Amino acid sequence: MTRLATFAATALVGIALLWALPVVGTIAAVALLVVLPPWGRTYAERAVISGIVLLGGVAVLFPRAGNMTVDSTTARMFLAALLILSVALYAIPQLRQTPLPKLRPIELVF
C-alpha cells in the first residue's frame, strides 16, 4: 500500500468518525491535520501551520457579516474538506516524497 493510499484511508476513517462520533472525530481530524499536510519540518511546526490554515479558512468561509451559519453540519463539512485537501496535496509531484518528521521528545509536551 502506497503512502498516499495510507493517508487517504486514514483521512476517510477520520471523516467517518467526524460524522459518526463528532467529539472523537473532531479530535481525530485535528490530529490528522497535524500529521497529513506536507508542510513543516517538525510536528510542532506542522501544528502551527495547520492552525493558521484552519483559522484562515474559517475567516474566509464564515465571515462575520456573512450569511453562512456555523452549525454542526457546516463545521463537519469544513473539517472534512480540509482533510481531503491535505491528502490531495500529495498528488503534486514535488510534495509526494515529503518525509514525515521524526517525533522529538520536546514535541510530546504540546
C-alpha positions as CSV (number, residue, x, y, z in Angstrom):
1,M,0.0,0.0,0.0
2,T,1.5,3.3,-1.0
3,R,1.8,6.2,1.4
4,L,-0.8,8.2,-0.5
5,A,-3.3,5.3,-0.2
6,T,-2.5,5.0,3.5
7,F,-3.0,8.7,4.1
8,A,-6.3,8.6,2.1
9,A,-7.6,5.7,4.1
10,T,-6.6,7.4,7.4
11,A,-8.4,10.6,6.3
12,L,-11.5,8.6,5.3
13,V,-11.6,7.0,8.8
14,G,-11.2,10.4,10.3
15,I,-14.1,11.8,8.2
16,A,-16.3,8.8,9.1
17,L,-15.5,9.4,12.8
18,L,-16.4,13.1,12.3
19,W,-19.9,12.1,11.3
20,A,-20.4,9.1,13.5
21,L,-18.9,10.3,16.7
22,P,-18.5,14.1,16.5
23,V,-16.3,14.6,19.5
24,V,-13.9,11.7,18.7
25,G,-14.0,12.7,15.0
26,T,-13.1,16.3,15.8
27,I,-10.1,15.2,17.9
28,A,-9.0,12.8,15.1
29,A,-9.4,15.4,12.4
30,V,-7.3,17.9,14.3
31,A,-4.6,15.3,14.9
32,L,-4.7,14.3,11.3
33,L,-4.4,17.9,10.2
34,V,-1.1,17.9,12.1
35,V,0.2,14.7,10.6
36,L,-1.1,14.7,7.0
37,P,-0.2,18.0,5.3
38,P,3.2,18.1,3.7
39,W,4.4,21.4,5.2
40,G,6.7,22.0,8.1
41,R,9.9,20.1,9.2
42,T,8.6,19.1,12.7
43,Y,5.2,18.1,14.1
44,A,5.1,21.3,16.1
45,E,5.7,23.4,13.0
46,R,3.0,21.4,11.2
47,A,0.6,22.0,14.1
48,V,1.2,25.8,14.0
49,I,0.9,26.0,10.2
50,S,-2.2,23.8,10.2
51,G,-3.7,26.0,12.9
52,I,-3.1,29.1,10.8
53,V,-4.6,27.5,7.7
54,L,-7.6,26.4,9.7
55,L,-8.2,29.9,11.2
56,G,-7.7,31.5,7.8
57,G,-10.1,29.1,6.2
58,V,-12.7,29.8,8.9
59,A,-12.3,33.5,8.4
60,V,-12.7,33.3,4.6
61,L,-15.6,30.8,4.6
62,F,-17.5,32.1,7.6
63,P,-17.1,35.9,7.6
64,R,-18.6,37.9,10.4
65,A,-21.1,39.7,8.2
66,G,-21.8,36.6,6.0
67,N,-25.0,34.7,5.5
68,M,-23.5,31.2,6.1
69,T,-24.3,30.0,9.5
70,V,-21.8,27.8,11.5
71,D,-23.6,24.8,12.7
72,S,-22.5,21.2,13.2
73,T,-23.1,20.2,9.6
74,T,-21.0,23.1,8.1
75,A,-18.2,22.6,10.6
76,R,-18.0,18.9,9.8
77,M,-18.0,19.6,6.1
78,F,-15.3,22.2,6.5
79,L,-13.0,19.8,8.5
80,A,-13.7,17.0,6.0
81,A,-12.8,19.3,3.1
82,L,-9.5,20.3,4.9
83,L,-8.7,16.6,5.4
84,I,-9.3,15.8,1.8
85,L,-7.3,18.8,0.7
86,S,-4.4,17.8,2.9
87,V,-4.3,14.4,1.3
88,A,-4.8,15.8,-2.2
89,L,-1.6,17.9,-1.8
90,Y,0.4,14.7,-2.1
91,A,-0.8,14.4,-5.7
92,I,1.6,17.3,-6.5
93,P,4.8,15.6,-7.7
94,Q,7.2,17.9,-5.7
95,L,5.3,17.2,-2.5
96,R,4.8,13.4,-3.0
97,Q,8.1,12.5,-1.4
98,T,8.0,14.8,1.6
99,P,9.0,12.7,4.5
100,L,7.2,12.5,7.8
101,P,9.2,14.3,10.5
102,K,10.7,12.3,13.4
103,L,9.0,12.8,16.7
104,R,11.2,14.6,19.1
105,P,10.7,14.5,22.9
106,I,10.1,18.2,23.2
107,E,7.0,17.8,20.9
108,L,5.4,15.5,23.3
109,V,5.0,18.5,25.7
110,F,2.5,20.1,23.3
